[in-house]
Amino acid sequence: MEILAIIIKLVIGLSVLNVWLLRANKTTQWRGANAGSLKEEFKAYGLSEPIMKIVGAIKIVLSLLIIASIFHAPLVLIGATGMAIMMMGAIFMHAKIKDPVNRSLPAFIFLVLSITLLLIEAV
């Protein structure tokens, strides 16, 4: 189970860092309202750029906490719980603008992985 937990931590952490640090200005099939960047996506959700920056900072910190929990296990509680909450918010925002369900797939997967991680670490 320890190896599975490490894999999940790396998948969540590195994937979210990739979205926010490397692909923020790139089009993907998962962006809400066919937005071409995170800025456009948040605008489609009716959220301001400062809110986007706050959400991004929170997700980056949570990702780093999840990765750091490989070496200091107690950090996973904060990181994975926070990430699960953020992913529920992402799913809600996709639903709010009536995106097709498949656009919420990454957020749903990371929500499930975050909960799975919490369950694994609780054992």
Long-range contacts (C-beta under 8 A, 24 or more apart in sequence): 1-120, 1-123, 4-120, 5-76, 5-117, 5-120, 5-121, 6-70, 8-113, 8-116, 8-117, 8-120, 9-66, 9-67, 9-69, 9-70, 9-76, 9-117, 10-67, 10-70, 11-113, 12-63, 12-66, 12-80, 12-83, 12-110, 12-113, 12-114, 12-117, 13-63, 13-64, 13-66, 13-67, 14-63, 14-67, 15-106, 15-110, 16-59, 16-60, 16-62, 16-63, 16-83, 16-110, 17-60, 17-63, 17-64, 20-56, 20-59, 20-60, 20-63, 21-60, 24-56, 29-103, 30-103, 30-105, 30-106, 31-103, 32-93, 32-94, 32-97, 32-99, 32-103, 33-97, 33-99, 44-97, 45-93, 45-96, 45-97, 46-96, 47-93, 55-86, 58-82, 58-86, 59-83, 59-86, 62-86, 66-117, 69-121, 73-121, 76-117, 76-118, 76-121, 77-118, 77-121, 80-114, 80-115, 80-117, 80-118, 80-121, 81-114, 81-118, 83-110, 83-114, 84-111, 84-114, 84-115, 84-118, 87-111, 87-114
